[in-house]
Amino acid sequence: MKKLFYFFAVGTALIACKKAETTTTAEQTIVREPISYVIRPSKMYWVYDIKERFAKNYVGTDSLKVLMDLAQGQVSKAKQLEGQDLQKSIHWYQRALTYFPSVAVYAKVAELLLKEHELSEAQEAIRAAIDMQECTFGDKIKEFDTQTGLKPPTQANLRILLLKTMSENQYYEELVYEMTEAYEKGFIDKNTILTDPLFEKFRKTPQYKLFYAVNLSAPAEREEARRTYFLEQFPMVDLPFKMAATPPKLNRDANFDNPYYIDNPIETKYREALKTYINGYSARFKTNGQFDLLMINADTTQMESVGADFRCFNYVLFTLDKKGEVIDQKTVAFRSPYAEASCEINATGTEVVVEEFERKWKKDYQQSGKDNEVLSTTPTGKKTWQISPEGKFVEQTQ
């Protein structure tokens, strides 16, 4: 279907949002348009960008009414072609979306794409319809949908359609996330998940076993399943463990940012405890006691382009009980502009030694100072922490 996008890209390069001023000569016709706006066909499903641009520039202006009228004309053409040429009908519905975003038109495009077995693009259209139901100019969308005579589906219907499309397309990992959200919000019930023929293939996959364990099993088993799933994100690392003051490059695409990650109450505990941006799972250490050790890294440098030597971060060690509850936490390695620290954990997981260093730069530190360099790191002292049988960090005096 993407080839259709380019078919009309040139024709929709400019749209008159106010009455155009036209000057005709013997050689050509020049059209001057004081305000022009069009959504690129390639960005038709970039809902965030579309909502931002409309909200900032067009809501409450005459331009929006002109765009709605132009889109209405394209919808009329699309309707006439539905029973004659499905491809051309899709083309004109898509063209209408380049003038004005619409829940009903996105849903209609998805419906026709599914008939053409364009599953991946249909998913994008369904997502766009879902996202467009709540936006700053939602009343205008409802007004436009009423004018078209196309009845927009309910949120529940769109959610079910998305799940079925993903299942047919075998996007099972993504389906776990979407079905979890739909189930928790009441858009799909347990019986439909267990019996609907469209989910039959999904029910035979490992992803479905995960979904069932964290959502449909008995409450006690469900909590344990979510805890197990959360802990499995951490690589298991043997003790004793030593981290240098300059650890390996941080994981910028950590599992916390995985769009298919199941929202997990246990994860939320760590977010609340850290009170900062979390980059990823570093390590899990098995101890002989009644607690586990987890290490999570938090990069406090917001700019992606900052080089490794200039970034600031913390490595936080958590103790947690067998139910996944956080017992205690301690920053055991870090880097700031003028200081950093390394750590060692002993073989039994009961002692942590943190060694701190002073960092000296060739010039004054600037986060974006790529022409700067660290001249030396000088040890400034050590701190030793014992971990009690209850999982508490206790500082040892020298």
C-alpha positions in Angstrom: 0.0 0.0 0.0 2.9 2.4 0.5 3.2 2.8 -3.2 -0.1 4.5 -3.1 1.4 7.2 -0.9 3.7 8.4 -3.6 1.0 8.4 -6.2 -0.6 11.5 -4.8 2.4 13.1 -3.0 3.0 15.7 -5.6 -0.7 16.5 -6.1 -1.0 17.3 -2.4 2.2 19.3 -2.0 0.2 22.4 -1.2 -3.3 23.0 0.1 -5.2 26.2 0.3 -6.2 27.0 3.9 -7.5 30.4 2.9 -8.8 31.7 -0.4 -5.9 31.5 -2.9 -4.8 34.5 -5.0 -4.4 33.4 -8.6 -2.6 35.2 -11.4 -2.8 33.9 -15.0 -0.3 34.6 -17.7 0.0 33.2 -21.2 2.7 30.8 -20.1 1.5 29.6 -16.6 -0.9 29.9 -13.7 0.7 31.0 -10.5 -1.1 30.2 -7.2 -0.1 32.1 -4.1 -1.4 30.6 -0.9 -0.9 32.5 2.3 -1.2 29.4 4.5 -0.7 25.9 3.3 -0.6 22.6 5.2 -0.5 18.9 4.2 0.4 15.8 6.1 3.0 13.8 4.1 1.6 10.4 3.1 4.7 8.8 4.7 3.7 10.5 8.1 0.0 9.6 7.9 0.3 7.4 11.0 2.6 9.7 13.0 -0.2 10.6 15.3 1.8 12.5 17.9 3.3 14.8 15.2 -0.1 15.3 13.5 -1.8 16.2 16.8 1.0 18.6 17.7 0.9 20.5 14.4 -2.9 20.8 14.3 -3.2 21.9 18.0 -0.5 24.5 17.6 -1.4 26.0 14.2 -5.0 25.3 13.2 -7.4 24.8 16.0 -9.8 27.7 16.2 -8.7 29.2 12.8 -10.5 29.4 9.5 -7.8 27.2 8.0 -9.2 24.1 9.9 -12.6 24.5 8.3 -11.0 24.7 4.8 -9.0 21.5 5.5 -12.2 19.7 6.7 -14.0 20.7 3.6 -11.2 19.5 1.3 -11.0 16.2 3.2 -14.7 15.8 2.9 -14.4 15.9 -0.9 -11.8 13.1 -0.9 -14.0 10.9 1.4 -16.9 11.4 -1.1 -14.7 10.1 -3.9 -13.5 7.2 -1.8 -17.1 6.1 -1.0 -18.1 6.1 -4.6 -15.2 3.7 -5.5 -15.6 1.2 -2.6 -17.7 -1.2 -4.6 -15.8 -0.7 -7.9 -12.0 -0.4 -7.1 -10.8 -1.2 -3.6 -7.3 0.1 -4.2 -8.5 3.4 -5.6 -11.0 3.7 -2.7 -8.2 3.2 -0.2 -6.1 5.8 -2.1 -8.8 8.5 -1.7 -9.5 7.7 2.0 -5.7 8.0 2.6 -5.7 11.3 0.6 -8.4 12.6 2.9 -6.2 11.8 5.9 -3.5 14.0 4.5 -5.9 16.9 4.7 -7.5 16.2 8.1 -7.1 13.4 10.6 -10.2 11.4 11.4 -11.1 8.5 13.7 -13.7 7.2 11.3 -11.5 7.5 8.2 -8.5 5.8 9.9 -10.9 3.0 10.9 -12.2 2.7 7.3 -8.7 2.6 5.9 -7.9 -0.2 8.3 -11.0 -2.1 7.3 -10.2 -1.9 3.6 -6.5 -2.7 4.1 -7.5 -5.9 6.0 -9.6 -6.9 3.0 -6.5 -6.4 0.9 -4.5 -8.4 3.4 -2.2 -5.5 4.2 -2.0 -6.5 7.9 1.0 -4.4 9.0 -0.3 -1.1 7.6 -3.8 -1.9 8.9 -2.3 -2.1 12.4 -0.9 1.3 12.0 -4.3 2.7 10.9 -6.0 1.1 13.8 -3.5 2.5 16.3 -3.9 5.9 14.7 -7.7 5.7 15.2 -7.3 4.7 18.8 -4.9 7.6 19.5 -7.0 10.1 17.7 -10.0 9.5 20.0 -8.4 11.7 22.6 -6.7 14.9 21.5 -7.0 18.6 21.9 -9.2 19.0 18.8 -11.3 15.9 19.4 -14.6 17.9 19.0 -13.5 18.9 15.5 -12.8 15.3 14.6 -16.2 14.2 15.8 -17.8 17.0 13.8 -15.9 15.9 10.7 -16.8 12.2 11.2 -20.5 13.2 11.5 -20.2 15.1 8.2 -18.7 12.1 6.4 -21.5 9.8 7.5 -18.8 7.2 8.6 -19.6 5.9 12.1 -16.4 5.7 14.1 -15.9 2.5 16.0 -15.9 2.5 19.8 -12.6 2.2 21.7 -13.5 -1.4 22.6 -14.1 -2.4 19.0 -10.9 -0.8 17.8 -8.9 -2.6 20.5 -10.4 -6.0 19.6 -9.7 -5.3 15.9 -6.1 -4.4 16.7 -5.6 -7.6 18.8 -7.1 -9.8 16.0 -5.0 -8.2 13.4 -1.8 -8.7 15.4 -2.7 -12.3 16.0 -3.3 -12.9 12.3 0.0 -11.2 11.6 1.7 -13.3 14.2 3.1 -10.3 16.1 2.9 -12.3 19.3 5.4 -10.4 21.5 3.6 -7.1 20.8 0.3 -8.9 21.2 1.2 -9.8 24.8 1.5 -6.2 25.7 -1.6 -5.0 23.8 -3.8 -7.8 25.1 -2.6 -7.2 28.7 -3.6 -3.5 28.4 -6.9 -4.3 26.8 -7.7 -7.0 29.4 -6.8 -4.8 32.3 -9.0 -1.9 30.9 -11.9 -4.2 30.2 -11.9 -4.1 26.4 -11.6 -7.9 26.1 -12.8 -10.6 28.5 -11.2 -13.8 29.6 -13.7 -16.0 27.7 -12.9 -14.3 24.4 -9.1 -14.8 25.0 -9.6 -18.4 25.8 -12.0 -19.4 23.0 -12.0 -17.0 20.1 -10.8 -19.0 17.0 -8.7 -16.0 15.8 -6.5 -16.4 18.9 -6.1 -20.1 18.4 -2.5 -19.9 17.0 -1.5 -17.4 19.7 -2.7 -19.8 22.4 -0.1 -22.3 21.3 2.9 -20.0 21.7 5.3 -19.3 24.5 4.1 -15.7 24.5 0.6 -16.8 25.4 1.9 -18.9 28.3 3.5 -15.7 29.6 0.3 -13.7 29.1 -1.8 -16.3 30.8 0.6 -16.5 33.8 0.8 -12.8 34.5 -2.9 -12.0 33.8 -5.3 -15.0 34.0 -3.8 -17.3 36.6 -4.9 -17.3 40.2 -4.0 -14.1 42.1 -1.2 -15.7 44.1 0.3 -17.4 41.1 -0.1 -14.2 39.0 2.0 -12.2 41.5 4.7 -14.8 41.5 4.6 -15.0 37.6 5.0 -11.2 37.3 7.9 -11.3 39.8 9.6 -14.1 37.9 9.1 -12.3 34.6 10.6 -9.1 36.1 13.6 -10.9 37.6 14.3 -12.8 34.4 15.1 -9.5 32.7 18.3 -9.3 34.8 21.4 -11.3 33.6 22.5 -13.7 36.4 26.0 -12.8 37.4 28.2 -14.9 39.7 29.8 -13.7 42.9 32.3 -12.4 43.8 31.8 -9.4 41.5 33.9 -6.4 40.8 33.0 -3.3 38.8 35.7 -0.8 37.7 35.3 2.9 38.2 34.8 3.2 34.5 32.3 0.4 33.6 31.3 -0.8 30.2 29.1 1.5 28.0 25.7 1.8 29.5 22.7 0.2 27.8 20.8 3.0 26.1 18.1 0.7 24.9 17.3 -1.1 28.1 14.4 -3.3 28.8 12.7 -0.6 30.8 12.1 1.2 27.5 10.9 -1.9 25.7 7.5 -1.0 24.1 6.3 -4.5 24.6 7.2 -4.7 28.3 4.3 -5.7 30.5 3.5 -3.0 33.1 4.6 -4.6 36.3 3.9 -3.4 39.9 7.3 -4.8 40.9 9.1 -2.6 38.4 7.2 0.4 39.7 8.7 -0.1 43.1 12.2 0.3 41.6 11.2 3.4 39.7 9.8 5.0 42.8 12.8 4.0 44.9 15.3 5.4 42.5 13.4 8.7 41.7 15.4 9.1 38.5 15.5 7.8 35.0 16.3 4.1 34.8 18.4 2.9 31.9 18.4 -0.8 32.3 19.0 -4.0 34.2 22.6 -4.6 35.0 22.9 -7.8 37.1 21.2 -10.2 39.5 23.2 -11.9 42.2 22.0 -15.0 44.0 22.9 -15.1 47.7 22.6 -17.8 50.3 20.4 -15.6 52.5 16.7 -14.6 52.5 17.2 -11.9 49.9 18.4 -11.3 46.3 20.7 -8.6 45.0 19.7 -6.6 41.9 21.9 -3.9 40.3 20.2 -1.2 38.1 21.9 1.6 36.3 20.5 5.1 36.0 22.2 7.5 33.5 21.5 11.0 34.8 22.8 12.7 31.6 19.8 13.6 29.5 21.6 14.4 26.2 22.1 11.3 24.0 25.1 12.9 22.1 27.3 13.4 25.3 30.4 11.2 25.1 31.1 8.3 27.5 33.7 10.2 29.5 31.4 13.1 30.1 28.3 11.2 31.1 27.1 11.0 34.7 25.4 7.8 36.1 24.6 5.8 39.2 24.7 2.0 39.7 22.2 1.2 42.5 22.3 -2.1 44.4 18.9 -3.3 45.8 18.2 -6.0 48.3 14.7 -7.6 48.0 12.9 -10.3 49.8 11.5 -13.5 48.2 8.2 -11.7 47.4 10.0 -9.0 45.4 9.7 -6.3 48.0 12.5 -3.8 48.2 14.3 -4.1 51.6 17.1 -1.6 51.1 19.2 0.1 48.4 22.6 1.7 48.1 24.5 3.5 45.3 27.6 1.4 44.9 29.2 2.8 41.8 28.8 6.2 40.1 30.3 8.9 38.0 29.9 12.7 38.4 32.0 15.4 36.8 34.8 15.4 39.5 34.3 12.1 41.2 33.6 8.4 40.5 33.4 5.1 42.4 34.0 1.4 41.8 32.7 -1.5 43.9 33.3 -5.1 44.9 30.8 -7.6 46.2 32.2 -10.6 48.1 31.5 -14.2 47.3 28.6 -14.6 49.8 26.9 -11.3 48.8 27.1 -9.9 52.3 29.8 -7.2 51.9 30.2 -4.4 49.4 33.4 -2.3 49.2 33.1 1.1 47.4 36.3 2.9 46.4 36.0 6.6 45.5 38.2 8.6 43.1 38.8 12.2 42.3 38.7 13.1 38.5 41.0 15.8 37.2 40.4 17.3 33.8 42.7 19.0 31.3 40.3 22.0 31.3 37.2 22.9 33.3 34.5 20.3 32.9 31.8 21.0 30.3 29.3 18.3 29.5 29.6 18.9 25.7 33.4 19.5 25.9 34.6 17.0 23.4 38.0 18.6 23.2 38.6 17.9 26.9 40.1 14.9 28.6 40.5 13.3 32.0 44.2 13.6 33.1 44.0 11.4 36.2 41.8 9.6 38.7 43.1 9.7 42.3 41.8 7.4 45.0 40.2 9.4 47.9 39.0 6.6 50.2 37.0 3.4 50.7 33.7 2.6 52.3 32.6 -0.9 53.4 29.0 -1.9 53.8 27.9 -5.1 55.4 24.5 -6.6 54.3 22.7 -7.9 57.3 20.8 -11.2 57.3 17.6 -9.1 56.9 19.0 -7.4 53.8 19.9 -4.0 55.3 23.1 -2.1 54.3 25.2 -1.3 57.4 28.2 0.9 57.0 31.4 -0.4 58.8 33.5 2.1 60.7 37.3 2.0 60.1 
